[in-house]
């Protein structure tokens, strides 16, 4: 499995989070908890030819 380490700020607490993205899957959307504040984050990303085209990490309205 090809992976890319990506850093982003948590939309809740602002802490920098490191995440490994699976390059072999062209487009993904899922929810992952922040490793610092444990709030759920909606992750969306898209790859093309091993290049990260887009990435977003958003809070979830509750």
DSSP file (Angstrom, degrees, kcal/mol; ACC not computed):
  #  RESIDUE AA STRUCTURE BP1 BP2  ACC     N-H-->O    O-->H-N    N-H-->O    O-->H-N    TCO  KAPPA ALPHA  PHI   PSI    X-CA   Y-CA   Z-CA
    1    1 A X              0   0    0      0, 0.0     2,-0.4     0, 0.0    21,-0.0   0.000 360.0 360.0 360.0 130.7    0.0    0.0    0.0
    2    2 A X        -     0   0    0      2,-0.0    21,-2.1     0, 0.0    22,-0.8  -0.747 360.0-175.6 -88.6 134.3    1.3    3.4   -0.9
    3    3 A X  E     -A   22   0A   0     -2,-0.4     2,-0.4    19,-0.2    19,-0.2  -0.943  18.2-158.0-132.4 152.8    0.9    6.1    1.7
    4    4 A X  E     -A   21   0A   0     17,-2.0    17,-3.0    -2,-0.3     2,-0.4  -0.998  20.7-132.7-128.0 127.2    1.5    9.8    2.0
    5    5 A X  E     -A   20   0A   0     -2,-0.4     2,-0.4    15,-0.2    15,-0.2  -0.675  29.4-174.0 -79.7 130.7    1.9   11.5    5.4
    6    6 A X  E     -A   19   0A   0     13,-3.3    13,-2.5    -2,-0.4     2,-0.4  -0.985  12.1-152.6-130.0 136.2   -0.2   14.7    5.5
    7    7 A X  E     +A   18   0A   0     -2,-0.4     2,-0.3    11,-0.2    11,-0.2  -0.878  24.2 155.5-109.6 139.9   -0.3   17.3    8.2
    8    8 A X  E     -A   17   0A   0      9,-2.0     9,-3.4    -2,-0.4     2,-0.4  -0.970  41.1-101.5-154.6 164.9   -3.4   19.5    9.0
    9    9 A X  E     -A   16   0A   0     -2,-0.3     7,-0.2     7,-0.2     2,-0.2  -0.764  38.0-113.2 -94.3 136.0   -5.0   21.5   11.8
   10   10 A X     >  -     0   0    0      5,-2.5     4,-1.4    -2,-0.4    48,-0.1  -0.467  19.2-137.7 -63.0 132.3   -7.9   20.0   13.7
   11   11 A X  T  4 S+     0   0    0     -2,-0.2    -1,-0.1     1,-0.1    48,-0.1   0.626  99.4  41.5 -70.0 -10.7  -11.0   22.1   13.0
   12   12 A X  T  4 S+     0   0    0      3,-0.1    -1,-0.1    27,-0.1    -2,-0.0   0.879 131.2  14.0 -97.4 -58.3  -11.9   22.0   16.7
   13   13 A X  T  4 S-     0   0    0      2,-0.1    -2,-0.1    26,-0.1    -4,-0.0   0.591  88.9-129.1-102.3 -12.5   -8.8   22.4   18.8
   14   14 A X     <  +     0   0    0     -4,-1.4    -3,-0.1     1,-0.3     2,-0.1   0.423  55.9 145.2  81.2  -2.4   -6.3   23.7   16.2
   15   15 A X        -     0   0    0     -6,-0.1    -5,-2.5     1,-0.1     2,-0.4  -0.390  56.7-108.2 -68.6 146.6   -3.6   21.2   17.0
   16   16 A X  E     -A    9   0A   0     -7,-0.2     2,-0.4    -2,-0.1    -7,-0.2  -0.629  38.6-165.2 -76.4 129.7   -1.5   19.9   14.1
   17   17 A X  E     -A    8   0A   0     -9,-3.4    -9,-2.0    -2,-0.4     2,-0.4  -0.927  11.8-144.8-119.1 141.0   -2.4   16.3   13.3
   18   18 A X  E     +A    7   0A   0     -2,-0.4     2,-0.4   -11,-0.2   -11,-0.2  -0.896  23.7 175.4-103.7 133.4   -0.4   13.8   11.2
   19   19 A X  E     -A    6   0A   0    -13,-2.5   -13,-3.3    -2,-0.4     2,-0.6  -0.998  27.4-133.4-139.4 141.7   -2.3   11.3    9.0
   20   20 A X  E     -A    5   0A   0     -2,-0.4     2,-0.4   -15,-0.2   -15,-0.2  -0.861  23.2-155.1 -95.5 122.8   -1.3    8.7    6.5
   21   21 A X  E     -A    4   0A   0    -17,-3.0   -17,-2.0    -2,-0.6     2,-0.8  -0.811  17.7-122.8-100.2 137.0   -3.4    8.9    3.3
   22   22 A X  E >   -A    3   0A   0     -2,-0.4     3,-1.1   -19,-0.2   -19,-0.2  -0.691  21.3-169.3 -81.5 107.0   -3.8    5.8    1.1
   23   23 A X  T 3  S+     0   0    0    -21,-2.1    27,-0.3    -2,-0.8    -1,-0.2   0.755  80.3  68.9 -68.4 -25.8   -2.5    6.8   -2.4
   24   24 A X  T 3  S+     0   0    0    -22,-0.8     2,-0.6     1,-0.1    -1,-0.2   0.667  89.4  70.3 -71.7 -14.8   -3.9    3.6   -3.9
   25   25 A X  S <  S-     0   0    0     -3,-1.1    22,-0.1     1,-0.2     3,-0.1  -0.918  74.5-155.3-104.3 116.7   -7.5    4.8   -3.3
   26   26 A X  S    S+     0   0    0     -2,-0.6    21,-3.5     1,-0.2     2,-0.4   0.869  75.1  15.4 -61.4 -42.0   -8.2    7.7   -5.7
   27   27 A X  E     +B   46   0B   0     19,-0.2     2,-0.3     2,-0.0    19,-0.2  -0.998  69.1 176.2-140.5 132.0  -10.9    9.4   -3.6
   28   28 A X  E     -B   45   0B   0     17,-2.5    17,-2.3    -2,-0.4     2,-0.3  -0.978  12.4-179.1-138.0 151.6  -11.9    8.9    0.0
   29   29 A X  E     +B   44   0B   0     -2,-0.3     2,-0.3    15,-0.2    15,-0.2  -0.948  27.3 132.8-145.5 125.7  -14.4   10.3    2.5
   30   30 A X  E     -B   43   0B   0     13,-2.2    13,-3.3    -2,-0.3     2,-0.5  -0.966  48.8-104.5-161.4 172.7  -14.6    9.2    6.1
   31   31 A X  E     +B   42   0B   0     -2,-0.3     2,-0.4    11,-0.2    11,-0.2  -0.923  33.5 174.6-111.7 132.7  -14.8   10.3    9.7
   32   32 A X  E     -B   41   0B   0      9,-2.3     9,-2.2    -2,-0.5     2,-0.2  -0.999  29.5-118.5-136.8 139.7  -11.8   10.1   12.1
   33   33 A X  E     -B   40   0B   0     -2,-0.4     7,-0.2     7,-0.2     2,-0.2  -0.520  33.8-105.7 -77.6 142.5  -11.5   11.3   15.6
   34   34 A X     >  -     0   0    0      5,-2.6     4,-1.3    -2,-0.2    -1,-0.1  -0.463  21.6-139.6 -62.4 134.0   -8.9   13.9   16.5
   35   35 A X  T  4 S+     0   0    0     -2,-0.2    -1,-0.1     2,-0.1    -2,-0.0   0.611  98.8  40.5 -73.4 -11.1   -6.0   12.3   18.3
   36   36 A X  T  4 S+     0   0    0      3,-0.1    -1,-0.1   -21,-0.1    -2,-0.0   0.865 132.5  14.8 -99.9 -57.0   -5.8   15.3   20.7
   37   37 A X  T  4 S-     0   0    0      2,-0.1    -2,-0.1   -22,-0.1    -4,-0.0   0.519  90.1-132.0-102.7  -6.4   -9.4   16.4   21.5
   38   38 A X     <  +     0   0    0     -4,-1.3     2,-0.2     1,-0.2    -3,-0.1   0.564  55.0 143.4  68.3  12.0  -11.3   13.3   20.3
   39   39 A X        -     0   0    0     -6,-0.1    -5,-2.6     1,-0.1     2,-0.2  -0.553  58.1-101.4 -78.9 149.5  -13.9   15.2   18.3
   40   40 A X  E     -B   33   0B   0     -7,-0.2    20,-0.7    -2,-0.2     2,-0.4  -0.525  36.4-163.2 -75.6 134.8  -15.0   13.7   14.9
   41   41 A X  E     -BC  32  59B   0     -9,-2.2    -9,-2.3    -2,-0.2     2,-0.7  -0.967  17.0-134.4-120.1 131.0  -13.5   15.1   11.8
   42   42 A X  E     -BC  31  58B   0     16,-3.0    16,-2.3    -2,-0.4     2,-0.4  -0.775  26.9-161.9 -84.1 114.3  -14.9   14.7    8.3
   43   43 A X  E     +BC  30  57B   0    -13,-3.3   -13,-2.2    -2,-0.7     2,-0.4  -0.849  14.2 173.1-101.6 131.2  -11.9   13.8    6.1
   44   44 A X  E     +BC  29  56B   0     12,-2.3    12,-2.5    -2,-0.4     2,-0.3  -0.998   8.0 157.2-135.0 131.4  -12.1   14.1    2.3
   45   45 A X  E     -BC  28  55B   0    -17,-2.3   -17,-2.5    -2,-0.4     2,-0.4  -0.995  20.6-159.7-152.3 160.6   -9.2   13.7   -0.2
   46   46 A X  E     -BC  27  54B   0      8,-2.1     7,-2.6    -2,-0.3     8,-1.4  -0.998   6.2-165.4-143.4 135.3   -8.5   12.9   -3.8
   47   47 A X  E     - C   0  52B   0    -21,-3.5     2,-0.3    -2,-0.4     5,-0.2  -0.857   5.6-172.9-115.4 152.1   -5.4   11.7   -5.6
   48   48 A X  E >  S- C   0  51B   0      3,-2.2     3,-1.7    -2,-0.3    -2,-0.0  -0.923  79.1 -16.6-142.6 122.0   -4.4   11.6   -9.2
   49   49 A X  T 3  S-     0   0    0     -2,-0.3     3,-0.1     1,-0.3   -26,-0.0   0.901 128.1 -53.1  50.9  47.1   -1.2    9.8  -10.3
   50   50 A X  T 3  S+     0   0    0    -27,-0.3     2,-0.5     1,-0.2    -1,-0.3   0.608 113.9 121.1  65.8  14.3    0.1    9.8   -6.7
   51   51 A X  E <   -C   48   0B   0     -3,-1.7    -3,-2.2   -28,-0.1     2,-0.7  -0.933  67.2-125.9-108.2 128.7   -0.5   13.6   -6.5
   52   52 A X  E     +C   47   0B   0     -2,-0.5    -5,-0.2    -5,-0.2     3,-0.1  -0.630  30.2 177.4 -74.3 112.7   -2.8   14.9   -3.8
   53   53 A X  E     +     0   0B   0     -7,-2.6     2,-0.3    -2,-0.7    -1,-0.2   0.865  63.4   0.4 -84.8 -40.6   -5.3   17.1   -5.6
   54   54 A X  E     +C   46   0B   0     -8,-1.4    -8,-2.1     2,-0.0     2,-0.3  -0.997  56.0 179.7-151.3 151.4   -7.5   18.1   -2.7
   55   55 A X  E     +C   45   0B   0     -2,-0.3     2,-0.3   -10,-0.2   -10,-0.2  -0.970   5.6 174.7-150.7 135.8   -7.8   17.6    1.0
   56   56 A X  E     -C   44   0B   0    -12,-2.5   -12,-2.3    -2,-0.3     2,-0.4  -0.997  13.2-169.9-142.6 145.9  -10.3   18.9    3.6
   57   57 A X  E     +C   43   0B   0     -2,-0.3     2,-0.3   -14,-0.2   -14,-0.2  -0.939  23.7 175.3-133.5 108.3  -10.8   18.2    7.3
   58   58 A X  E     -C   42   0B   0    -16,-2.3   -16,-3.0    -2,-0.4     2,-0.1  -0.832  32.0-110.4-121.1 152.2  -14.0   19.7    8.6
   59   59 A X  E     -C   41   0B   0     -2,-0.3     2,-0.5   -18,-0.2   -18,-0.1  -0.379  34.6-122.1 -70.7 157.8  -15.9   19.7   11.9
   60   60 A X        -     0   0    0    -20,-0.7     2,-0.2    -2,-0.1   -20,-0.1  -0.915  20.4-123.8-107.4 125.6  -19.2   17.7   12.0
   61   61 A X              0   0    0     -2,-0.5     0, 0.0     1,-0.2     0, 0.0  -0.496 360.0 360.0 -67.1 129.9  -22.4   19.6   12.9
   62   62 A X              0   0    0     -2,-0.2    -1,-0.2     0, 0.0    -2,-0.0   0.371 360.0 360.0-121.0 360.0  -24.0   17.9   15.9
